């Protein structure tokens, strides 16, 4: 096992503090990543405060907990069976680091609904060792290659990290793609901020007019956005 520097919550009331954690040895199909950037998601905060329960975290938060699932980093080594990435490539990791890849859901590309349970990037039992996973508020991470994503922009650009949050993006995209969009019809998009901007192009490509609503500001009441849809004030 290797050591990694990280920031962790040691209880639901403690502030994030430096800690040294152990990273497992890479397996045959793993990718070892030096973390360059990690975004902050509200899920990180709720997990650190032990505010999630139910199916996602049946046992609540296991401490110490290193959050972070909006990861951009550089490949430092790969397992002998890992063929998708090369050392030095800039890559990304989102909310998952493993699943069984054998059940019907996984074979259908629905790994978050793995019938043997998905392995979340943090606060989840490792599929092999059972040890608690630790996230991206650290300087390195080991991930199964199927859950590592390629990036097509320079490593000096940290903006891609926030796009790795699937909480809203995937839910919003799934809802939009499953909907019937017709010209002349109106639908309400409740997703705000960057997540709303990312969902806008889907119906826009279907030649539907899309409005994102937000609170009134001093800006113009209607702004033409880069994706071709409109931002309306409320």
Beta strands, then each sheet from edge to edge (+ up, - down):
strand 1: 2-8
strand 2: 17-23
strand 3: 30-38
strand 4: 71-78
strand 5: 90-93
strand 6: 96-98
strand 7: 119-120
strand 8: 140-144
strand 9: 148-150
strand 10: 211-214
strand 11: 222-224
strand 12: 230-233
sheet 1: 1+ 2-
sheet 2: 8+ 3- 4+ 5- 9+
sheet 3: 6+ 7-
sheet 4: 10+ 12+ 11-
end
